[in-house]
């Protein structure tokens, strides 16, 4: 919960705007300001104070304890111009909160954390438990001193400028070791403990069993990813409570799924009780990995719990990112976040140039030219299989005539894949033209480099006969100049010469152009590979210079009103 505190009418107005935007995330604290800050500090994970920075400093200073547990505090001036991350920038999430508050209020976020200022991710912001000399190692990174990465296990990390030969080290490990001098330990979630339990098994017994097994395997509990068991035990109180105390989820699998897992120690007892010859070992091994601790029983008599420990291999991560049509303000926040997260970027050279300034220092860039799409897809997947955090970029939406399809054809279930949608060229062009896609529409690529022309022509004819609005991608190039006239002639067999046609080149970019013409007047010479051509259907009209395809509701013909639920979509 985010506590909101203000002292004046101007501050209250900004406060109420934020509360209205986040009704489920915020709580307003009224009364004397000092009392309100103290109550919010004790009850909330974060605070936004609509007060002078100096006042907030004096109010929260006596309350500060440990930066690992103190709430993050953001200060907003009463004019709503700045959102300042004041306390708990990383640990309390104040840096991210300042950015989010600024977006809602139209303010400017102010983040002064050293790592954020120079574009280096903080070691305590990587999403992994961290131990050791965080301040000292971070200072070395900021000062440009070499900091070595000792990766005992593979795990995808954002770009950090690691270099061998220095006095400082970041060790990526799941082993139960203490950090050395000038060393930071990062704990990746590589460990899974499968657990079985009799009805009524005490949580203390389950917890002791798990902790003993981890200790005997030499593993850190901070690298525990989950407890896993059979579906029939998803509500077993002892397992639920043990997972809660360990701070990990209790993940369950069906008996059929567990029965298909080959294990070294099957048993008739769980087969009779829950329908699988193994619970602990099978639940731990179902996602693959190395069995470090075979099934063992709890110390109580008779034993009420079993467990097994598996180390799962680190999985690389591939984000397939759509950059949109080219305008920076049409690049989504999620895409920006994935670009900042990637340690390896793969893309077409001209697309890399568009977003190079958004990459963190140390990002490895693998760029290539036109025609190397399959090579880029293979490269991105190979890098992810090496445990890297990879971003594969494409224009528009990466799933529309772009890189998602060849990449996912190469990938298998040994890496994590995330799709990041982007604004397509058809959508960007449509917004410029008016509302040409207001009813059923289809996109067709006229490039016959990968699709036989006979197939393309059949699809164009189907769209023409169905009276569907058509947007042509890849409509014309120097080596392909006859396909667009042929496609237009097919449409002309089913639509009038006056049918509106929109021609948009470099939609949303500074050098972009757009013209609204007709099917009979369109000159293919206006069109190149940077253009999309949108041909209306028989209902599309030119209204005040805008291309409009009506949704076809009866109320547009002065007939009875439509269902309001359908019209609200």
N, C-alpha and C positions, 0 to 999 in steps of 0.2 A: 504494500500500500504506500502511496505517496502522500505525505502530509503537506497541505498548502496553508501558508501563513501570510497575512498582510496586516498593515497598520493604518492605511489611508484609503480614501474612496478610490483614488486612481489605482492603487495596488489591488484593491478588492475587485475592480473591474477586470483587470488582467487575470487575477486569480480565478474569477468566475468563468472567464473564457476557457481557461485550461480545464476547470472542473467540468464544464459542459462537453468539452471534447473527449475527456477521459472519465466518464461517470463511474465506471467500475474499477478504476485504478487509483482514484484520488479521494481524499477526505479533507474537508475544510476544518481548520482549528480556529475557533473564535476566542474572544476574551483577551485579557492582557497579553501582549506579545511575548513577554518572557515566559509566562506560564504555557502559552500555546506552543512555543518552541520546545520547551522541556517535555511536554506531553507527546508531541509528535516525534521527538528524538527517541523517546522510549518505546513508542508504539509502532513506528513505521520503518520501512526499509530505506526510504529516501524522503528528502524534504525539498520543497521549492519555496523559498522565502522571497516575497515581493517587498524587499526592504533594501536600504543602503548596505553596501558590502561591509563597511565598518561596523554597522550595527549587528549584522549577522555574525561577524567574527567574534564580537564580544559576547553575544548570546550563546554561541555553541562552544566556545573555548573551554568553559568549565565542564562541559559534558563529554569531551573527547576522551576515549579510552584506548582502543586498539584499531588501527586502520583496517585490519582484516575484518572487523565486525561492526565498526561504526557505520551508520547510514550515510549514504552520499547526500551532499547538500549542494543545491543549485540556488544562486541568488539572481533575481530578476529586478532590474531597476524599475521604478514606478512608471516610467514612460514606456516600458515594454520594448526597449531598444536592444538590450543585451541579456543573454542568459549565461551566467558565469558559473563554471564548475569550480566550486570553492573547496569542498572537502570530499575525500573518497573518490577521486577521479577514476581510479581503476577498481579497487576493492568494493567501493560502494556504488559503482556504476554511474557516478555523477557526470563523467564526460559524455557518455551516450545520452544520458537524460538531458543535459544541456542542449545537445543537438536536437533532440526530439521536441523539447519545450520551445526552442527557437523556431522550429518549423511550424508549430501550431500558432505561435504568437506573431510570426513574421519578424522575429528578432534575429540578432546575430549571435551565434554561439561563441563563447570565449573559453578556450581550453588551453591551459598553460603547462600541462604535464609535459616534461621534457621529451619523452619518447614520442608522444603524439605530435609535438611541434616539429620533429625532424622526420616523421614518417616511419619510425621503427616501432614495431609492436612491443608493448611491455611484456616482460616475461610472466607477469602475473595476469595477463589478459588472453593467454593462449587457450583457455578452456581446459587446462590440465592442472591438477594439484601441483604446487611448487614448494620446494624446501630449499634452505640454504641462504647464501649471501646474495639475495636478489638485488639489494641496493648497490653492492659493490660491482657485481657483474654488469648490471644495467649501466652504471657509470662508465665502465670500461667500453661498452658498446657505444655510448654517446660520445666518448672521447676518441673514438676511432682506434682503440687498442684491439689487437687480435683476441678474439674469444673463440675457443675451439668448441665444436659440437661432437660429443661422444655418444653416438646413437647405438645403444645396446639392442634396441628393438626398433623396427621401422614404424614410423608414424608420421602422417602428413602434418607439416607445420607451415605457417605463413612465412614469408621471406624475412629472415633475420641475417644480418651481415656477419655470419660466422667465418672465422679464418683460423687456421692452425698456427701453433707456435707461440701463443701468448701464455700469460700466467693465469688466465681465467678460463673456466670450462662450464659448459652446460651439458649435463649428462641426462640422456633420455633413457630411463630405466624403470623396470617394474620390480627390481630386486630390493630386498629389505636391507638397504645400506644407508649409512649416514653421509651427509654431504661433507666433502673435504673443505679445506680452506680455499676461499675464492672460487667456490663451486656452487652451482645451482642444480638441483635435481628436478626434472620434470617427470611426472608420473602418468604415462599413457594408460588408458583403461583396457588392458590386454587380458585381464584375468577373469574367468568365469568359474563360479562354484555351483555345481549341481547339487541339489539337496533333496533328500526324501525324508518323510517324517510320518510316524504313526499319529493317529488322532490324539490331540491333546499334548503333543510334544512341547515341553516348555521352551520359551524363547531363549532363556539362559543356556539351556543345553545345546540348542542349535547354534547359538552365538559362540559358545566355547569350542564346539566342534569345528566350526569354520575358521576361527582365529588360530586354533592349534594346527590345522591343516596348512594354512598360509605360512605360519611360522616355520613349520617343518620343511616346507618347500622353498623357504628363503625368499618369500614374496611379500611385497608391501601391500597392506590393506588399502592404501591410497590408489592402487592400480586395479582394484576390484570394480568390474563393470556392472555385474548383476549377479543375483542369485537366480537359479533356474530350476524349475520343477515341472511336474505333470499338472495338467489342467484341473484334475480332481482335487489338488491341494492349493488352488489359488486363494482360497479363503481360510486356510489353516492358520489360526491365530499365532502360533509360535513362529511360523515362517514369515508371516506378514510383519510381525514385530521385530524379528531379527534383521530383516531387510531394512526396516525403518531405522534401526539403530546404526546399521552399517552405512546408511545414506545411499543405498542403491535400489533399483527397482527389483521387484519379484516378477520374473518373466516365466510364463507357463507355456507348455506345448501339449498337444494332444497325445494320448496314449499310442495312437497309431503312428504318429511321427516318431516318437521315442522308440517304438518297437522296431523301426527300420534302421536304427543306428547300431552299428556293430560295436560291441563293448567286450572288454576282457573278462568281466565278472557278472554274467547274467544270473538271475535267480528266479526260482519259482514263486517266492513269496510276493514280490510286487506284481508278478503276472496275475496271480490270483486276486490280489487286492485292487489293482487299478488298471490291469490289462496290458502291461508291458513288462518284459523281463528285466528291465533296468530303468531306474529313475535318475539317480544321482549321476552315474557315468554318462548315460545317454543324454540327459539334459545339458550336461557340461560340454559334450562332444558334438552336439547337433549342428553347431555352426562351424565345425572344423577346429583344428588346433592340435596341440601336443598335450597328452594326458600326463600331468606332473605328479598328481596324487591320485592313485586308484581309489576305488570305493573304500571308505572306512566308516566304522560305526562310532556312535557316541559312547561316552564312558558310563552312562547310567545303565542299570540292570533291571529289567531287560532294556537293551538299547532302543531308543525311540527315534533316532535320527541317523541318517547316513549323508556323506558328502563325498564329492570328487572335485579335483581342481584341474582346470585346463588353461593353458596359455594360448590365446588365439593370435594368429599373425596380424600384424598391423595391415590395415587396408588403405590403399591410396584412394584419393578422392578426385573425381573429374567433374568439374562444373562446366556445362555447355552454356555459354552466355550469349544472349542476343543483345547487340549494342543499339538496336533501334535504327532509324533511318539516317542518323548522322548528327542531328542537333543535340548538343550536350544536355539541354533541358528535357529531352525525351529519353535519355539514358536513365533507367530505373535505379532507385536506391539499392535494390537488391543486387543489380548488376555491379554497381560501384563497390558494394561490400565484397562480392566474390572476386573482383579484380584486386582489391587490397589484400584478400586472404591468400591469393595464389602465390606459391613459390616458383611455379613454372607457368609461363604464358605461351600459348601456341596460337598462331593466327596468320592471316594474310597480311603482308607488309603494310598495305595502305590502311587496314583496320587497326593494326597495332599503332600506327602513327596517330590515330584519332584519340587514343586513350593512354598513350605512353605516360602522360603526366599524372595519371591516377594510380600508377603502380608504385609499390613500396620500394625503397632502396634494397638491392639484393635480389630482386625478381629476375629469374633467368628467362630470357625472351628467345623463343624459337619461331622465327618468321620465315615465310616463303612467298613466292609469287603466285600469280594466276595459274590455274591448271593443276595445282598440287594438293587438291582437296583430300584425296585419299591418303596421300603421304602425311598430311597434317593430322588426319584422324588417327592413323596408326601411331604417329609420334606421341600424341596426347595420351592415348591408351597405354602405350609402353611406359611413359613417365609415371602415370598413375600406378601402374603395376610395380614400379620401383618404390612405392610408398610416398610419392610426392603429392602435394596439393596443386592440382593443375586446373587452369582455366583455358578452355578452347573457345575462341570468340568467332562470331559471325555477325553479319549485318542483319538489321531487322530482327526477326525472331529466328533463333538458331535452329528451330525445327521446321522452318518454312523455306524450302529450296536452299538450305544452308548446311551447317556442319553436324547437327545432331544425328541425322540419319546415318551417315558413314561412320561416325564415332560409335554409335550404339550397335552398329553391325559388327564392329571390331571388338567391343567390350563383352565381357562375360560377368559372372556373378562374383568374381574375385576382387572387384573394386566397387566403391560407392560412386554412383552417378547422380548428379543434381542438374536439373534443367532450370534455366533462368529465362523466363519469357521476355520478349522485347516487342516494341511497336513495329509492325510490319510496314513495308513500303506501300502496300495496298491501303492500309489504314491511314497512314500519313497522307497519301495522295487523296484519299477520300475526304479527309478533314479539310484539305485545301480546296477541293472542288465543291464541297457542300455536303450533300448526303446521298451519294450515288449508291451506297450499299445498304439502303434502308429496308430492302427486302432480300429474298434469297439471292445469293451471289456465289461465284466460284472463281478461283484463281487457276490459271493455266499457264504453264511455261511453254514458250514457243521454241525453246532450244531443243534441237534434235541430236545434240551431242551424246546424250545418254538415253533418250527415248526415241524410238522410231517415229518418223513423221506420220505413218499410217495410224499409230495409236493417238498421237496428238490430234490429228484431223478428226478421228472418231469422237474424241472428247469435245472438240469445238462444235461439231454437228449436234451432239447431244445437248449441249448448253443452248445452242441456237434454237433447237426444236422445243426445249423446255422453257424458253423465254426467261432465262436467268441472266442477271447482270454478270458480265465477265471482266475480270482484270487480267491482262496479259503481262506476265513477267518475261524477261529476256526476249523482248519482242523483235529486236533487229540489231544486227551487227554488220561490220564490213563484209564478213564472209557469209552472212545469212540475211539476204535482203528480200527474199521472195516469200518467206513464211507469213509475215504479217499481212501483206496484201491478200494472200490466199485465205487466211483466217477471217479477215474482214469481209471477203466476198461470200464466205459461207454464212456469216451472220447476216449479211445484206439480203440473203435469200429468204430471211424470216422477219426482217425488221425494216422499217421505212428509212429512206435516206436521211430524214431529219432527226433520227434517233441521236440524242446527245452522246458525245464521246469526250472524255477528259484525258488530256495528255499532260503528265507531270514528270518533269525531269529533276533529279536530285531533290526529292521532296524533303522539306524542312531545312535544307542547307542554305547557306548565304547566297550561293549561285543558283538556287533552284528557280525553275520556271514552270508555269502552268498555263494551259489554254483550254477553253471549252469550245468544242467544235461539233460537227455532226458526222454521222457515218458516211454520208455522201461527200463531205468536204475534206475529210482527214487526208493529209499528205504524209505517206510513210517516211518521207525524207525528214520530217520533224523528229523522228524517233530514233533512239539509239539504245545501247545496253543500260544506260543510266536512267531509262524512262520506264514508267508503267503506263499502260493504256487501259482505261476503264470504259467499256461499252455498255450503255444502259439497256434496259429491256423495253418492251412496248409501252410501259407506263411511265418511264423516266421522262422528266421534263426539265427544260431550262427555265428556271423561275428567278427573275431578277439577277441573271448572270450566274446563278448557282445550279449545279446539277443535282436534281432531287428525284429519288425513286420512292414513291409513296409506299407505305406499308400495306395499302390495299384495304384498310378498314372501311366498313360501310358508312361510318360517320363522316368520312371524307367526301361522301357523295350525298350528304344531307339525309342519311338514313338513320335508323335507331342507333343509339350509343353502344359501343362495344363493352364487353366485360371489363370492369376497371382493373381487375387483377392482371389481365393480359396486357392492357395498355400501359401498365406501370413498369413493365420490364425494361 
